[in-house]
Amino acid sequence: MDPANKAGLPAQIAEAIRDAIVSGRMIVDQRLPSEAELAEQFAVSRPTVREALKRLAAQSLIRTQRGAFGGAFVNRLSYAEAYGQHITTSTLLLSMNAVSFETACEARYTLERACAPLACARRGESDLAAMRAELRRQSRPGLSDESFCASDVAFHRAFVDAAANPVLSYQLAGAVEAMQPLMNMITFTARSRETIESLHARLTDAVAARDPAAADSALQELSAYTLTLGRDVMASRADRAARSRAPSSG
């Protein structure tokens, strides 16, 4: 341990244990040494070890059990359990690092288009039912902008999940459930719900017909439409800002 390291002792201990888990030196369900043993191993106090273990538990890398046979154990992490962390991380990266609208849009639709052939080949009736349910929801009169945005995300989540590839679903959790809400926040005032519903319907029909070319075409049009909306909104905001800074003639 390096006391001068800006990461702090708990972070360094957590990283050392994480590296052991990721490298396979510690395997699933293996019991970690006790707090006292870890404190001795790293030459730190037990509260410092406890803080490190909390960090690992927050990352779902370990789990704790009470009782005579309790302790901290290497967790068996599933893709579903990791979705939430991935979405949170992606959202923070997009917002804190000021990723441009165009970059986010490009990444999101490129990844979704990669799912089209698999979704068309592997989709089940439950996948189609989920997509159609969101189509019906989007067409409801009086649906709020917030609910329409939520349905938009759920629709694309269902499309991605139809590819039946857990790794793609995990990767696209960030693309769809982090990027899509941020894009919706920018474009919702200018977009046409009817246009989006029409493109969603085309995508659903393509998946139902197992037609990857038609699915890709619908996604390309969605991408182009979203990019155009984003550029128009950004240009309008820039124009309003310029006018507000201009000195009045009176």
Order of alpha helices (4+ residues) and beta strands (2+ residues): alpha-alpha-alpha-beta-beta-alpha-alpha-alpha-alpha-alpha-alpha-alpha-alpha
